[in-house]
């Protein structure tokens, strides 16, 4: 083999190895992207459809505390160290009974909050039927400075994969609106009793 061929073979080999290493660094990102659900996006007040379910967020309330009626004593008050964000929505299944899963609030900074896990607060775990709208209320507890850019994310309760359906709903928390709500929240929000 001539010296020229050895040089070309060496350069080609080094180039292929560099390309392989470069592609290898992207492999985890490619695999993670394959697991992302199919997301439908919308905004407060509009119906957001996907192949499995539909969601419409009607309104959002912000309060410093939650009040729940109690049959034994006076009302139970649950204060927050930050704020409670109460999201009022309507959900319907599009084909067969559906139970929401992976419900979370994502802020403009990319932080994600699950529903408030306090035992005193109700959580929405209903099954939604085909073609029948039913109410859902989601309660999140977050710091005062995290309202801006908030989006409600609702997915399927089944294992997430690239065929899962998910909605992302902009709650209308622009910088000015978020600042207004965080500085002047309602003193309390009264939870409805079943």
C-alpha positions in Angstrom: 0.0 0.0 0.0 1.4 3.4 -1.0 2.1 6.1 1.5 -0.7 8.3 -0.1 -3.3 5.6 0.5 -2.2 5.1 4.1 -2.6 8.8 4.7 -6.0 8.9 3.1 -7.1 5.8 5.0 -5.8 7.3 8.3 -7.6 10.6 7.8 -10.8 8.8 6.7 -10.6 6.5 9.8 -10.0 9.5 12.2 -12.9 11.3 10.6 -15.3 8.4 10.9 -14.3 7.9 14.6 -14.9 11.6 15.3 -18.3 11.4 13.6 -19.2 8.3 15.7 -18.2 10.0 18.9 -20.2 13.2 17.9 -23.3 11.1 17.2 -22.9 9.1 20.4 -23.2 12.3 22.5 -26.6 13.0 20.9 -28.0 9.5 21.6 -29.5 10.2 25.0 -31.2 13.3 23.7 -32.6 11.3 20.7 -33.9 8.5 23.0 -35.5 11.1 25.4 -37.2 12.8 22.5 -38.7 9.5 21.5 -40.4 9.2 24.9 -42.0 12.7 24.8 -45.8 12.5 24.5 -47.7 14.2 21.6 -48.7 17.6 23.1 -51.6 19.8 22.1 -51.3 23.4 23.2 -53.9 26.1 23.8 -54.8 28.9 26.1 -57.2 29.8 28.9 -60.8 29.8 27.7 -60.3 27.7 24.6 -61.0 24.0 24.1 -57.7 22.0 23.7 -58.3 18.6 21.9 -56.2 15.6 21.4 -57.1 12.1 20.2 -57.8 10.9 23.8 -59.4 13.8 25.7 -60.4 17.5 25.6 -59.8 20.2 28.2 -61.1 23.7 28.7 -59.7 25.9 31.5 -62.4 28.3 32.5 -60.7 30.4 35.2 -57.8 30.6 37.6 -58.0 31.8 41.2 -55.0 32.8 43.4 -55.3 32.8 47.3 -53.2 33.0 50.4 -55.2 30.3 52.1 -57.9 27.7 51.5 -61.0 27.3 53.6 -63.0 24.0 53.9 -66.3 23.6 55.8 -66.1 21.2 58.7 -69.1 19.5 60.3 -67.4 19.2 63.7 -66.1 22.7 64.3 -65.7 25.9 62.4 -64.2 26.1 59.0 -60.7 24.6 58.5 -58.3 27.1 57.1 -55.1 25.9 55.3 -52.6 28.7 54.9 -49.8 28.7 52.3 -46.2 29.8 52.8 -46.5 31.0 49.2 -49.7 31.0 47.2 -52.4 28.6 46.2 -53.2 28.5 42.4 -56.6 27.0 41.8 -57.3 25.9 38.2 -61.0 25.4 37.2 -61.3 23.2 34.1 -63.8 21.0 32.3 -62.6 17.7 30.8 -64.2 15.1 28.5 -63.0 11.8 27.0 -63.1 11.6 23.3 -63.6 7.7 22.9 -63.5 5.7 26.1 -63.4 6.5 29.9 -60.4 8.5 30.7 -58.5 9.3 33.9 -56.0 12.2 33.8 -52.4 11.6 34.9 -49.1 13.4 35.1 -51.0 16.7 36.0 -48.6 19.5 36.8 -48.0 23.2 36.6 -45.0 24.4 34.7 -43.8 28.0 35.1 -42.1 30.3 32.7 -38.8 29.5 34.2 -39.3 25.8 33.5 -40.0 24.7 37.1 -42.6 22.0 37.5 -45.1 21.7 40.4 -47.3 18.7 41.2 -50.7 19.2 42.7 -50.6 20.2 46.4 -50.0 17.0 48.3 -51.6 18.2 51.5 -53.9 15.6 53.0 -56.5 18.3 53.9 -56.9 19.3 50.2 -59.0 17.3 47.7 -57.4 16.1 44.5 -59.2 15.3 41.2 -59.1 11.6 40.4 -62.3 11.2 38.5 -62.9 9.2 35.4 -64.3 11.2 32.5 -66.8 9.7 30.1 -66.9 10.0 26.3 -68.6 13.2 25.0 -69.7 14.4 28.5 -68.0 17.5 29.9 -67.3 17.3 33.7 -65.6 19.8 36.1 -62.1 19.3 37.5 -60.3 21.5 40.0 -56.5 21.4 40.4 -54.8 23.1 43.4 -51.1 23.9 43.2 -49.0 25.5 45.9 -46.0 27.6 44.8 -43.8 30.6 45.7 -45.2 34.1 45.0 -42.6 34.8 42.4 -43.4 31.7 40.2 -46.7 32.6 38.7 -45.4 34.2 35.5 -45.8 32.0 32.4 -47.7 29.3 34.2 -49.1 26.4 32.1 -51.3 23.5 33.1 -50.1 20.2 31.8 -52.5 17.2 31.8 -51.5 13.8 30.3 -52.7 10.2 30.3 -52.5 8.1 33.4 -50.9 5.3 31.4 -47.1 5.0 30.9 -45.8 7.9 29.0 -44.4 7.2 25.5 -44.3 8.9 22.1 -47.9 7.9 21.5 -49.3 9.4 24.8 -51.6 12.3 24.6 -50.9 15.5 26.6 -52.3 19.0 26.8 -50.4 22.2 27.6 -52.7 25.2 28.5 -51.3 28.7 28.9 -53.1 30.2 32.0 -52.6 33.8 30.9 -50.1 34.7 33.5 -48.2 37.4 31.7 -45.6 39.3 33.7 -48.0 42.1 34.7 -50.9 39.8 35.5 -48.7 37.5 37.6 -47.2 40.5 39.5 -50.8 41.8 40.2 -52.0 38.4 41.4 -49.0 37.7 43.5 -49.1 41.1 45.3 -52.9 41.1 45.7 -54.2 37.5 46.0 -57.5 36.7 47.6 -57.2 36.3 51.4 -58.9 32.9 51.1 -60.5 30.6 48.6 -63.5 28.5 49.9 -63.4 24.9 48.7 -66.7 23.4 47.6 -67.8 20.4 49.6 -69.0 17.4 47.7 
